[in-house]
Amino acid sequence: SHLRREAEDNLLRISQYDFLTGLPNRQLLQQQLDQILDGAGRQQRRVAVLCLGLDDFKGINEQYTYQLGDQLLIEAAARLKSCVRQGDTVARLGGDEFVVILEDLPADESAVLQSENIAGKIRVGLGRPYSLKVAIEGLEMNEQDQYCTSSIGITLFRDRSISVDELMKRADTAM
């Protein structure tokens, strides 16, 4: 029935997308990465995986409340999406950890430059001040500018020579 299909769609969405940012979660990311690596091997293109974390996130979360941290994560997710190209993937692994997959990069050294350019754009985008609303004892406080820098690790791949898990580990280590 219609209601049942809707319920199944909702369950799928909950299991594959991050509830806070609406981005793909770890489970969906790994599925997508599987497919992307298959395609890259066939088409002789390269794929870059960028692992990134927000450096000052824990401090901001502890200093205020999680509501401020949530605002910051939602805004960071939107900024990430605006920094990448149309077909690229942005996912949230949890906490302040995000992954960006840059697909369809050229097979030569220019893939490195392109990845570094996008990483640079992301670093600038995430480094702009965040204007966050703080409510103290139920009263809306002024918006407050917060700064939060990011760390980014980049790993480049051309095929399925390593597993998705290993790939994620390498990108995480690079960060």
URDA-V741560 format. One line per field, one symbol per residue. phi: phi as a letter, one per 30 degrees, with the letter a starting at -180 (. if undefined). A space follows every 10 residues. Layout:
phi: ???
This chain:
phi: .ddddddddd dddddcbddd cidecedded dddedddedd ddchccbccc cbbcdcdedd dddcbddddd edddddddde dddcdeddcc bcdkhccbbc ccchdddcdd dddddddddd ddddeddddc cccccchicd cddbdccbdb cbccbcbbac dbdeddeddd ddddd
